[in-house]
């Protein structure tokens, strides 16, 4: 669940697995080898995509995954990964769809037609692709924003791209997040998933420990974007659990009472859980209300796919959204 066994295994290996039962050593070694093999496939998939996008003139940033493992730990096998994540600019999403589809990737669970791209951009921050080339299916998440969906502004990605740095990944040129954006992105990602996995906190701890962080700049970004609570809560958790070296004003924060780190029964956050976390963490009443308004009324691709309405009666999608959400809530609460 927590995805830190490669680091544990590597450190135990340095100690000669002192005091570790033989069966545990065998299990760790087998898991290590399987993870290394899987991550090797992710490296191949990532470099192929980076090269393809580079040739097409589409700037791309690898997020998390094997690129982060290589950057933070010096070894792409030292992090448990489930897919390849890349970030592109919003204006390049349609082109990215074409590139991935022509390269053997297939659309995810919700097929998106070219006419749906703008709606996808307005109601989400990512889209999943899968390729079945080879023996093992490969998953790829295409991102064009880095925080909660339904925010409705481009301040964060615009600032991120203004500071993105050219970097080489396994011999292929692409872009990387600046130090401050790497920590802010990892903090937001951990918060979006309610801090359920230790590996995300370990990544943040390592980044704060080995990078030259401009804390004033990082704090200013968080304040301008309304993410002070996100950054403060995440770094306070890291400091309390791992001793992460952060400024005193961040290390001494008390986590909010509603926070449950590493819950007994972790689960992927649904729409309402994600909304609850977001409204608690987003700064300012106007930001919270704007977020909730878009979540409740902005139609999604699913609404469009349920019923195709021609212009101008496509305005009916807006009342359809809250009706559909109410139906889902009622069904869930009545055992339907």
VENVENHU-V244290 format. One record per residue. N is the residue number from 1. RES is the residue in three letters. D_LAST is the distance of its C-alpha to the last C-alpha in whole Angstrom. Layout:
n->(N,N)
res->(RES,RES)
d_last->(D_LAST,D_LAST)
This chain:
n->(1,2,3,4,5,6,7,8,9,10,11,12,13,14,15,16,17,18,19,20,21,22,23,24,25,26,27,28,29,30,31,32,33,34,35,36,37,38,39,40,41,42,43,44,45,46,47,48,49,50,51,52,53,54,55,56,57,58,59,60,61,62,63,64,65,66,67,68,69,70,71,72,73,74,75,76,77,78,79,80,81,82,83,84,85,86,87,88,89,90,91,92,93,94,95,96,97,98,99,100,101,102,103,104,105,106,107,108,109,110,111,112,113,114,115,116,117,118,119,120,121,122,123,124,125,126,127,128,129,130,131,132,133,134,135,136,137,138,139,140,141,142,143,144,145,146,147,148,149,150,151,152,153,154,155,156,157,158,159,160,161,162,163,164,165,166,167,168,169,170,171,172,173,174,175,176,177,178,179,180,181,182,183,184,185,186,187,188,189,190,191,192,193,194,195,196,197,198,199,200,201,202,203,204,205,206,207,208,209,210,211,212,213,214,215,216,217,218,219,220,221,222,223,224,225,226,227,228,229,230,231,232,233,234,235,236,237,238,239,240,241,242,243,244,245,246,247,248,249,250,251,252,253,254,255,256,257,258,259,260,261,262,263,264,265,266,267,268,269,270,271,272,273,274,275,276,277,278,279,280,281,282,283,284,285,286,287,288,289,290,291,292,293,294,295,296,297,298,299,300,301,302,303,304,305,306,307,308,309,310,311,312,313,314,315,316,317,318,319,320,321,322,323,324,325,326,327,328,329,330,331,332,333,334,335,336)
res->(UNK,UNK,UNK,UNK,UNK,UNK,UNK,UNK,UNK,UNK,UNK,UNK,UNK,UNK,UNK,UNK,UNK,UNK,UNK,UNK,UNK,UNK,UNK,UNK,UNK,UNK,UNK,UNK,UNK,UNK,UNK,UNK,UNK,UNK,UNK,UNK,UNK,UNK,UNK,UNK,UNK,UNK,UNK,UNK,UNK,UNK,UNK,UNK,UNK,UNK,UNK,UNK,UNK,UNK,UNK,UNK,UNK,UNK,UNK,UNK,UNK,UNK,UNK,UNK,UNK,UNK,UNK,UNK,UNK,UNK,UNK,UNK,UNK,UNK,UNK,UNK,UNK,UNK,UNK,UNK,UNK,UNK,UNK,UNK,UNK,UNK,UNK,UNK,UNK,UNK,UNK,UNK,UNK,UNK,UNK,UNK,UNK,UNK,UNK,UNK,UNK,UNK,UNK,UNK,UNK,UNK,UNK,UNK,UNK,UNK,UNK,UNK,UNK,UNK,UNK,UNK,UNK,UNK,UNK,UNK,UNK,UNK,UNK,UNK,UNK,UNK,UNK,UNK,UNK,UNK,UNK,UNK,UNK,UNK,UNK,UNK,UNK,UNK,UNK,UNK,UNK,UNK,UNK,UNK,UNK,UNK,UNK,UNK,UNK,UNK,UNK,UNK,UNK,UNK,UNK,UNK,UNK,UNK,UNK,UNK,UNK,UNK,UNK,UNK,UNK,UNK,UNK,UNK,UNK,UNK,UNK,UNK,UNK,UNK,UNK,UNK,UNK,UNK,UNK,UNK,UNK,UNK,UNK,UNK,UNK,UNK,UNK,UNK,UNK,UNK,UNK,UNK,UNK,UNK,UNK,UNK,UNK,UNK,UNK,UNK,UNK,UNK,UNK,UNK,UNK,UNK,UNK,UNK,UNK,UNK,UNK,UNK,UNK,UNK,UNK,UNK,UNK,UNK,UNK,UNK,UNK,UNK,UNK,UNK,UNK,UNK,UNK,UNK,UNK,UNK,UNK,UNK,UNK,UNK,UNK,UNK,UNK,UNK,UNK,UNK,UNK,UNK,UNK,UNK,UNK,UNK,UNK,UNK,UNK,UNK,UNK,UNK,UNK,UNK,UNK,UNK,UNK,UNK,UNK,UNK,UNK,UNK,UNK,UNK,UNK,UNK,UNK,UNK,UNK,UNK,UNK,UNK,UNK,UNK,UNK,UNK,UNK,UNK,UNK,UNK,UNK,UNK,UNK,UNK,UNK,UNK,UNK,UNK,UNK,UNK,UNK,UNK,UNK,UNK,UNK,UNK,UNK,UNK,UNK,UNK,UNK,UNK,UNK,UNK,UNK,UNK,UNK,UNK,UNK,UNK,UNK,UNK,UNK,UNK,UNK,UNK,UNK,UNK,UNK,UNK,UNK,UNK,UNK,UNK,UNK,UNK,UNK,UNK,UNK,UNK,UNK,UNK,UNK,UNK,UNK,UNK)
d_last->(29,32,34,38,39,41,43,43,45,47,49,49,51,53,54,54,51,53,51,48,48,48,45,43,46,45,41,42,45,42,39,42,43,40,39,42,42,39,40,43,41,39,43,44,41,41,45,44,42,44,47,46,45,48,50,48,49,45,45,43,42,40,38,37,37,41,43,42,43,46,47,46,47,49,47,44,43,43,39,36,35,32,33,35,35,37,38,39,40,38,40,40,37,37,40,39,36,39,41,38,37,40,41,38,35,32,29,26,22,23,26,28,31,34,33,30,32,33,29,28,31,30,26,27,30,29,28,28,30,31,34,34,38,40,38,35,33,34,31,33,31,33,33,35,34,34,32,28,27,27,31,33,36,38,40,39,39,43,44,43,45,48,48,47,50,51,51,51,48,50,53,50,51,48,47,46,44,47,47,46,43,42,41,40,37,37,36,33,32,31,30,27,26,27,30,28,31,34,36,35,37,40,40,40,43,45,45,46,49,50,50,53,50,51,49,51,49,46,46,47,44,41,43,43,39,38,37,39,37,35,38,39,36,36,40,40,38,40,43,42,40,43,46,45,48,47,49,49,47,44,45,45,42,40,36,34,32,28,29,28,30,29,26,25,22,23,20,20,20,17,18,17,19,22,22,23,25,27,28,29,31,32,36,36,34,35,33,30,30,31,28,25,27,26,23,22,24,25,23,23,23,20,20,23,22,19,22,26,28,32,34,34,31,29,29,26,24,25,23,20,19,18,16,14,14,13,10,9,10,8,5,6,8,6,4,0)
